Amino acid sequence: MQIHRYPLTLLEVPADLRADPDGEWTYDTLVGAAGLDPEATPPPIVAALYSPWRGHPEGAAVVASPGEGWLAIIHCAAIESSSFTPARADAPAQPGRAARRSVSRAA
């Protein structure tokens, strides 16, 4: 699976907070792939790109922890198993902080 992290917030990418990412996925799978805790309170946000961005296709998942100032773009069609290995980390997450300062899910 390819996971790309960027030191950006949701305001800086073409993400639709009400859209579901394309492909087969679950909330827990996407959030876990981004390195966040799906059980965090408040929970992380999962959105979808509404237009292609930096080589990522429209409909790719955007998983964000805005309190941390980074987000992950995940191509959902690439999710094949429950074991994840990021292909490239543009801005590594700070361990232990993402789960505490995550933001609410988009509804």
Phi, psi and omega in degrees: 000141176258126178234128181241125179254143180227142177279064184224169174249171179300334179291344184258003179230156179281072183253135176258113183289344180262352183268148174267139176298153177288157174096183179269125181194166169231159178304310182300322180295313180294315181295318177297320179297329179281353179088019180251164179267116180297340181267005181298151177236120351290156184285158177297162179262136170242126180226188179223146175292132178265357173204158178302145183209125178049040179086358178267139183282156171305138180093353177294150180286143173239117180246123188234149170231074187306329178298339180264345178077027175216162176214164179239140173251127183231130175276107188298328180297341182275354180284116182237337182211178181271001176258129186239143173221113179300135179282328182205134177245106180283332178210095184301142178288156176268112184305140175085342182263329186299318183292327182282332187242027177290168179245172185292156175292147171283142180244000000 
